[in-house]
Amino acid sequence: MGISVTKLLIVLVIIIVVFGTKRLKNVGADLGGAIKSFRSAIREEEEKDTAKASEDKPIDGEVTSKKGDNG
């Protein structure tokens, strides 16, 4: 009992009749903008996490002399 192509077309026609093409166009644009904003927010958070993780790492090294050591 699957959904056939003709049933999908009938549903699409009903949606277009009820909402109109102009409103559907606006809904599509709003949905696309929301998805774009969501993706950019996720990307920014990942960059912040990466930057914070690199700041928290200790620096490995060896002290060979002290500054201001007179002797």
N, C-alpha and C positions, 0 to 999 in steps of 0.2 A: 504494500500500500504506500507507494512512493509518491512524490510530488512530480508531476509531469511538467513539461515546458508550457503546455497550453494552460494549465492551472496557474502557473506563475505569471503568464501574460495577462490572464483575467484579473488576478490580484493587482498587478501593476496598473492596469487600466482603471480599476476601481479606485486605487489610491490617487491616481492622477485626476480623476473626476472629483473626488472628495476634496483634495487639498489644492489642486491646481499646479501647473508647471512652475509658476513664479515662486510659490511658497516652497515647493520641493527643491528648487534651485538654491534658495536661501538656506534651507535646512542642510543641504549638501555642503555648501560653503562653510556654514557654521561648524558642522561636524569635522570637516577637513582642517579648519583652523584650530579646533580643540585638540585634535590628534597631533597637529604640528607643535602646539604649545606644550602638550604633555611630553612629547619626545624630547623637546629642547630642555625641559625642566629635568627630565631623567638624566640627560647628558651632562647638564651642569652639576647635578648632585654627584655623579660618578667622577667628574673632574675634581670637585672639591674633596671627595674621599681620597682620590689618588694623591692630590697635593698634600693633604693632611698626613697621609701615611708616609710620604717621603720626608716630611718635616720631622716626624717623630723618631726616625731612625737615628741611632747614634753614629757619630763619625769615627771610623777606625783610624788609628794613627799612633805614632810613637813620638814621645817628646825626647828630643836629642839634647836640647839645652834650654835653660830658662832665660827669659828676657830680663835683663838687669842683673844677671849673675856676675859678681865681680871676681870670681875666683875659681 
